[in-house]
Amino acid sequence: MAGIAAREVAQALRSLSQAARGVAANSSDPQVQNAMLECASDVMDKANNLIEEARKAVAKPGDPDSQQRLVQVGLGPWVAVG
């Protein structure tokens, strides 16, 4: 189950990357290009942080600090998208 979820997340991030590059390539405004690529990069960085924290939380299922950190880091991608 976790393997399927990981593949789906990886595919979603690849799709995001491709879409951001496509939008940037089709814009003639350098500011739009940069903003699109920076936003996509920020989302992907935060998603990577979330994946790493999820791995740590799985390794320590009863650790309240790991769980709290996972909750905090979990908000990152949503904030970056919003």
C-alpha angles and dihedrals in degrees: 000000000000090000091055092049091049091052091049092050091048090050092048091051091049089051091049091050093049093046093049092050090048093052091046092049092051095050121087092197112092091204091056090047093051094043092051094049093044092050093048090047091051092051092049093048091051091046089052090052089051092051091050093049091047089055090051092048091051090051090053105032096170098044110112092197091057091047093049092047090050091053092049094047090043090069092058100083092045092051091047091052095044 
